[in-house]
Amino acid sequence: MFVPNLTDRRCGEKSMSNPDQRIYERHNVEIAIWVRLIGDCQDFNLAETVNISAGGVLLQVDSPIEPGSWMDLRLELPQDSSLISSTALVKHVMKTGENRFLAGVQFIDVKNYSIPVLMAYLEALYKK
């Protein structure tokens, strides 16, 4: 099992204790995303993005996830057939209704895209 070194602060990451410290612009977009907890023998579950950035994604999910959990993510961005795979860390979870939760996850290891390329793609696609 892949366990990233969290002391390796990549791409100028900052603490997310204050949302104003975000270094990547968030784009409000609904994209289907497949998620699975690392170590879980279940198949991937379908979730939906609320917003996405080059640093992470806010997911709408149907069951609670513990902050600090590791996830495998798979998503396909609009207008691009490449499947993006990422290991991600659940940073925070908020209950929004019965069987409805928002989970903020941080991309740790993105495959098929470098963070700068992903950021440029998102900005070009969603910039208004």
C-alpha positions in Angstrom: 0.0 0.0 0.0 1.3 3.5 -1.0 1.6 5.8 2.0 3.0 9.2 1.0 5.4 11.1 3.2 3.3 14.0 4.5 6.4 16.0 5.5 7.1 16.3 1.8 5.4 19.7 1.2 4.9 19.7 -2.6 4.3 22.6 -4.9 4.1 25.2 -2.1 1.3 23.6 -0.3 0.0 25.5 2.7 -1.9 24.5 5.8 -5.7 24.5 5.1 -6.6 25.7 8.6 -7.6 28.9 6.9 -9.4 28.6 3.5 -7.9 32.0 2.5 -4.5 30.3 2.3 -5.5 28.2 -0.7 -3.0 28.4 -3.4 -5.1 26.8 -6.2 -8.2 28.4 -7.5 -11.4 26.3 -6.9 -13.8 25.7 -9.8 -17.4 24.9 -9.0 -18.2 22.0 -11.3 -20.1 18.7 -11.0 -18.1 15.8 -12.3 -18.7 12.1 -11.6 -15.8 10.7 -9.6 -15.1 7.2 -8.4 -13.8 6.8 -4.9 -12.6 4.0 -2.7 -11.0 4.0 0.7 -7.5 2.5 0.6 -7.5 -0.8 2.3 -11.2 -1.3 1.6 -11.9 -4.4 -0.4 -15.1 -2.8 -1.9 -15.4 -1.7 -5.5 -15.2 2.0 -6.3 -18.3 4.1 -5.3 -19.6 6.9 -7.5 -19.5 10.3 -5.9 -19.9 13.8 -7.3 -17.6 16.8 -7.1 -18.9 20.1 -5.8 -15.7 21.9 -6.7 -12.2 21.0 -7.9 -8.7 22.6 -7.9 -5.3 21.3 -8.8 -4.8 20.7 -5.0 -7.9 18.7 -4.2 -11.6 18.3 -4.6 -14.8 18.7 -2.5 -16.9 15.6 -2.8 -20.6 15.0 -2.1 -20.8 11.4 -0.7 -23.6 9.2 0.8 -21.7 7.9 3.8 -19.4 9.4 6.4 -15.6 9.2 5.9 -13.2 9.7 8.7 -10.8 12.7 8.3 -7.3 11.3 7.9 -8.5 8.5 5.7 -6.7 7.6 2.5 -8.6 7.3 -0.8 -8.1 6.2 -4.3 -9.8 8.5 -6.8 -10.6 8.1 -10.5 -12.1 10.9 -12.6 -12.3 11.9 -16.2 -12.3 15.7 -16.8 -14.6 17.1 -19.4 -13.1 17.4 -22.9 -10.3 15.1 -22.0 -10.4 11.3 -22.3 -7.5 10.7 -19.9 -8.4 9.1 -16.7 -6.9 10.9 -13.7 -6.0 8.6 -10.8 -4.9 10.0 -7.5 -4.2 9.0 -3.9 -5.9 11.5 -1.7 -6.1 12.4 1.9 -9.5 13.3 3.5 -9.0 16.6 5.3 -12.5 17.4 6.6 -16.0 16.0 6.4 -19.3 17.8 7.1 -22.8 16.3 7.3 -25.3 18.2 5.1 -28.3 16.0 5.4 -29.5 12.5 6.0 -26.9 10.3 4.3 -25.3 13.3 2.7 -21.8 14.5 3.4 -19.2 16.9 2.0 -15.7 15.6 2.1 -12.7 17.8 1.3 -9.8 15.8 0.0 -6.3 16.8 -0.9 -4.6 15.2 -3.9 -1.4 13.6 -2.8 -0.2 11.6 -5.7 -1.8 12.5 -9.1 -1.1 10.2 -12.0 -1.3 11.1 -15.7 -1.1 14.9 -14.8 1.4 17.0 -13.0 -0.1 19.6 -10.7 0.9 22.5 -12.9 -0.6 20.8 -16.0 -3.8 20.0 -14.1 -4.0 23.6 -12.8 -3.6 25.0 -16.3 -6.2 22.6 -17.7 -8.8 23.5 -15.0 -8.1 27.3 -15.4 -8.5 27.1 -19.2 -11.6 25.0 -19.0 -13.5 26.8 -16.2 -12.1 30.3 -16.2 -14.8 32.9 -16.9 
